Amino acid sequence: MHASVPSANLQLVAQPSKPDPHRLLTFEHGVPRRLVHKAAVSEVLLTDALMLDTDRFVVAAQWPREHLLYNGAANGSSDPLLVAETIRQAVIYLSHRFYAVPEGHHFILDSLEFDIDAPGIPQGTGSPLAVVLDVSCVPTTDNPRRFAMDMECSIHVEGHRYGRAGLRWGAMDHRRYTMLRRPEGPAPKPAPTAVACGPALRPADVGHLHERDVLLSPVPHAAPGTWLLKVDQDHPVLFDHGSDHIPGMVLLEAFRQACHPAAQRDNASAPTPSIAVLTFAATSFSAFGRLGAPVTITSHPAPGSDDLCFGLAATQEGRTLATGIQQWVRVPKPRIPTQRSHTDREGEGRC
């Protein structure tokens, strides 16, 4: 026996490499707003999605340079709640487009979490930010009459991985949703009324610029870290469309605001100027929040952790609506360039 020797005339042909799926995505326009359950086109973050394999996808999103609510941290990183809103839209879009969930079905959010590498995802400089999610979905039920899944994804910007996120959700038709919301059967829907709240916190105390974005009001004589939820059903982002309950994104934003004062408290006494940024959040939703009834938000240092890790809860009429944990990280405060006088700049930049 002998080994064969390739002929000198034989030429090896290189196999074409598979294209990078990230490069196949388009960022030219948003997906149809009805497929992410948004009323305003400006609130649609997704631009495209492709199926790679069974339960494997890539999803494209574009984050605006300025958002009506999610405007980023003082260190120049993107608002981490844009991650939460992006994956919320992603699971709805994937459900309708690739899993044949009919339009008109109700979506139930069970849990949501994200873990972002410090100091955060950079903001777009001079243009919106192109974001890509590498998504894996896993069914969580064998019942063919139910739709429930887990989603896990990694977050990429310009080829760099900046963290991960996950979400558990389900979808159901209107009949089953009505039974879930009212086990005793359909009942007349009362007109929601505003909950009487005291003066809200200042926008700067919760990391915002506008009074309309403040969701917390102090509770007189209550323990530290106790707040009353301020629900504004006319808010253009948090109530982009009508809802028969308090949306999960409202509670997630309230949790973030409840941590902000304590997270920023010791920045001034730090050895170097610093700010605290949110990098990790895990939230579980256990009950629907009723509009028109008070909701208490509580925040406290998580046991056995550092001073920037917080446990959170939202309660209403003796029921727990949601619980969560958030980890903040202290990062150097960016320097603000000193402006030079007009005379110092004379002669510069002439053309």
N, C-alpha and C positions, 0 to 999 in steps of 0.2 A: 504494500500500500504506500501511497505517497500523497503528499499534500499538493493540491493544485496551486499553480502560480498564476495570478491575474495577468492577462495579456497586457502588453505595454500599450496597446491601442485602446484599452478599455478606459473610458472616462466616467468618473463618479459624478453624478448629478445631485446637487444639494437640494434637499426637500424644502419647499417654501415654508417659512415660519408662519405660524398662526398670527393674525393681526391682533394687536392689543385691543381688547374689547373696550377699554376706556376711550380709545381713539375713534371708535365707531359711533359713539354717542353724539347727539347734536344738542347745542345750546342756543339754537336760533329762535325758539319761541316756547312759551309755556304749554303744558299739556292742557286738554280741556278742563275747565274749572269744575265742571260737574263731577269729574272722575277723581277729584281730591276733596270734594265736598266744600268748596269755597264759592262764595257769592261774588267777591271782587277779583277781577283778573290780576290786580296788583298783588294779591296775597298768594298767588300760585307760585311756588318755588320750583317745582319739578319741570324739567324740559324734555326728558326722554327716559326710556327704560328698554333693556334688551334681556331676553332670556338666554342664558348660557347653557343650561342643562336643567334637568328636573329640579325644581325648587331652588335654582341658582340664577341670580340676576345681577346686572349692573344698572344703577339708576343715576341719572344726571340731574343736578339742581343748580340753580343760579341764585346766589345770595346778593341782594341789592347793597349798594354802598351805604345807603341810609334806609332804615326801616321805620315804619310808624311806631313800633314798640321796641323791637330788638336792635338796639343801636351799639352794642359792643361795650367792651371794658375800657377803662382809662389807660391801659397799657397797650392799646391798639389791636387787641385780639377781638375776633368776632364774638357776638353774643352766643353763649353755649345753648341757649334755648332755641336758637335757629336749628341746632341739631335735632332737638326734640320735635319741632314743628316739621322738619324735613322728613324724619322717619315716620311721623304720623301720616303725612301725605303719601309717603311711599307705600305703606302697607295698604292704604285705601286704593291707590292706583293699581298696584299689583293684583289686588283682590278682584277688581273689576275687569282688568285687561287680560290677565293670564289665568285666573282661577274661576272665571265665569260667574262671579257673584253679581247678581242683578242690581242695576241701579234702583235706588229706593230702599235697599236693605239698610238696616241700622247697624252701626259698628260699635262694639263694646270694647273699651280700653281696659285691660286688666292690670298691666304693669308697663313701666317704661324706665329705661336707665341709659345713661351715657357716661363714658369715661374718656376724658380728653387729656392728651399729653400737655403738661404745663410748658410754657405759659399760655397756651391756647392756640386756636386756629387763627392765623393772621387774617386781617380784613383785606378786602380788595383795595389796591392802590391805583387810582385812576380809572378803574373799571369794575364791574360786578365780579364776584368771586365764583369761579366754576368749581363745583363740588361733585365728587363721584362717590357713590356708595357701592361696595361689594357686598351683596346680600345673599344670605342663605335662609330659607324658610323650612320649618319643620311642622307638619301637622300634629296637633295635640289631641285629636279625637279620631276614633275609628268609626264613629257613627256617620253614615253617609248623609243623614239628614241635618247634620250640623257642620258648621265651618268654624274652625278655631285653629290658630297657628301661633308659633313662635318665630320671630325674626331676629337674626343676628347680622350685624354688618360692620365693616371697617370703613373709615372715613378718609378720603384722599383728596388732596388739593395739589395740583401741578406735580403729580407723581409721588408726593410725600404722604405717608400715613400719619394721621394726627390723632387717632384714637378709635374707639369702637362704640357701638350703641346696640340696644336690644329693645324689643317691644313684644308683648303678648296681647293678642286681640282675637275677637270673634265677630261674626256677622250673622244677622238673622232677619227674617221677614217681619213685616209690620205686625202681623197677628201675634207671633211669638214675643216680639218686643213689647207689645201692649200687655201681654200676660206677665212678662217679667217686671214691668214697671208697676202694674196694678194687679197683684195676684187675685184680688176679689173681682176683677173684671173691669171693663171700661167705666170711667166715671167722668162727669163734667169737669173740664179743665178750669180751675180757678184762675182769674186774672192775676198774674204775678204782681206783687207790690214791692216797692223798695224797702229795704231794711233800714231802719233809722240808725245812723252811725254818727258818732261824734266827729270832731275835726280829724281829717286824715293826716297821716305823717307827711312831712315835706318830701317833695320828689327826690331831693338830694339824699335824704336818709335811706332811701331804698334803691338808689342807683339809677334814677330816672330824671328826665328833664321837665315833664309835664304833669300837672295835677291829675289829669284824666287817667294816667297810667298807674297811679298809686292805689293799691288794693287793700291796704291795711289801715285800720283805725285803732288807737289805743283803747283798752278796756279799763275804766277807772277802778282802782283798788284791786286789780288782778295781779297775779304773780308775774314777775318779769318774763318777757318772751311770750306774752299772751296778747292776741290781737283779734279784732272783729273783721271779718272779710267784707270788703266794700265791693259790691257787685253792680257794675254799670252795664246794663243790657244794650246801651247805645254805643259801647266801645267799638271802634271800627275794625279792630283786630280780634280781640278775645270773643266778641259776639259778631263775627263777620256775617253769620246767618242765624236765623232763629233757632232756639233750642228749648226743649222742655225740661232741662236740668242744667246744673252748673257744669260747664265743660271741664274736662280734665286739664286742659292747658291753663285755665284760670287758677286751679289749685296748684299747679306746678309753678306758675309765676308768683303766686302768693307765698309758696314755700321759699322761693328764692328771695323774695323781699323780706321775709321774716328772719332770714339769716344775715342779711346785709348789714344791719347796724352793728351786730356783735362781731361780724367778720372784719369790719373796717375799724373797729374801736381802737386797737392797739397799734395801728400803723404809724401814728405820730411818734410813739415812743420807741419804735424799732431802731436798731443801730444805724440802718441806712433807710432813706425814704422808700416806702413800699406801699403796695396796695394788695388787697386780697381778691383773687379771681376764683370763680366756681369752676371746678374741673370734673367733679363726679356727682351724679345724682341718681338715686334709685327710688322710684315711687310706685306704690301699690294702691290700686283703687278698689274699694270693697263695697261701696254703695253709691247710689245716685244722690247728688245734692239737690235739694228742692229749692227752686227759686222762691224768693219771698220769705224765707225763714233764715234766722241768724246762723252764721257759721263761725266757729271759733278756730283760729289758727294758733298753734303753740309751737315754739322752738326752744330747744334746750341743748346744752353740750352733750354729745353722745358719750355714754359711760365708757371708760377705759380708752379714750382717744385723746387726740390733741385738742387745743382750744379752737380749732377751725373746722371741726367735724360736728354736725348738728343732727339731732333727731327731730322729726316734725310730725304733726298730726293735724288733721282737719276733722272737726266733729260738728254734728248738727242734731239737736233734739235727742241727745243720748246715743246717737249712732256715729260710728267712725266712718267717714267718707274716704279718707286716704291717709296713708302713713308714708314716711320717707326718711331718707338720710342724705345729707349733702356734705361733701368735702370741699373746702376752699383751700387755696394755696397762696402763700404770700410771695409776691414777685416784686422785683425792683420797680419803683415808680419811674416812668420815663421822664427825661429832662425836657423842659419846655425851652426851646431856643430863645435867647434874649434878643429882643428886637433892637436893631440899631436905629439911630436917628436918621432923619432924612438927609442931613448933611454928610453923614458917614457913607450913605449909599449913592451920593451924587457921582455921576460918571459911570456907574455900573449898569450893565444891561442895555446900553444904547445900541440902536441898530439903524 
